[in-house]
Amino acid sequence: MENKSPIGIIGAMEVEVNSIIARLAGKESSGTAGLLFYTGELEGVPVVVAECGPGKVNSAVCAQIMILKYKPRLIINTGVAGGVGVKIGDLVTAECCVQHDFDTTAIGDPLGTLFIRREGRSEDIMKLPCDPNASRVLMEEARDIYGGAHLGVIATGDIFVADKEKNRWLGEKFGAKAVEMEGGSIAQACYMNGVPCAVLRAISDSANDDSPVDFPAFARETAEKSAELLIRAVRKL
């Protein structure tokens, strides 16, 4: 039997979701906590789409509301990111996410270790998993759209990284291929609720000293490619 539960799509900025919202058939919208959630069909598939705003708290709140109110079978976080060892214009699909700014090393924990309550039990976790089937489908479609498509770690933190040493450190410490501000917190909300997730990032800058200049120039172009990717992939998810 076909699953009629929607696929959730979350982006931090208008440019990351407006092309998708414009393609929705039977579009309706509803507001919660100042966020607008658009429902409809994308290529015949029920979806719910939201712009969460930048940062970990905004994105986690958006994901939690979406889970409770719309009960999605999968949440996809789409957007742009700084590349770590990959080129501007490439795509990174998350094998897993880490939160590089969660730091309790002063009490002996490895950097990025999160402390999660699940069903009354405490769990320590660093690498927040993404759904392997969704990641596989996105990677297959990405190879026809992007010059380079990579599967790997996406690092999340409440900071716009624009420093080459920080960029190098993220690659060495976490094996990251991209750095951004929402994927890890959405992955955490999904993990805590038992909802599969996928995180994809089009590379808009190199997370170095040039990033403040590169980001505005490439964000729109790379975000539109991500929208095309989702439109192609959604029926296979």
C-alpha angles and dihedrals in degrees: 000000000000115000108239095185109115129250110237120223121192129183129174098221136040091244089059096057110019095088090053094046090050090057096052117119116215091012120194131168137209131181130224127168090352092304124117118221116198119203128191141099128299112196087342094307120118111243140170117209131193140174105221103183124240125304142042100281094048092049095045092050090049093049093048093050091047092051095048098041104036104022096217120199090216135010120210119195109203131182147094131302146174114270124237108201092338131097132260106263094032124116128232120198114195120246083181139338132234131193104227095186097056100103127178094144089125088074094043104269123134112256112270096024109147126202112219132180113217121175092338095311130106119236130186114211137164106173110057108206126235124206108272095208093052090046091051093051092047092049092050092053094041094061090068094050108035133057089228130016121191135186114209150095120329114201120212130196141146093258135086100231112222102154127097093213092052088048092053091046092053090054094048098041101042105011087243122177095185138021126207143137111256117032098082095050093048089048089051093051090049092047092051091050097042093243119141115240141189128198123199129178131190109210110243099166142005098250090242140103091299095054098097087059099037097046100067092042097052105026097086095044095047093043091054090054089053090053090052089050093053093046089055096043104041096085090055093052 
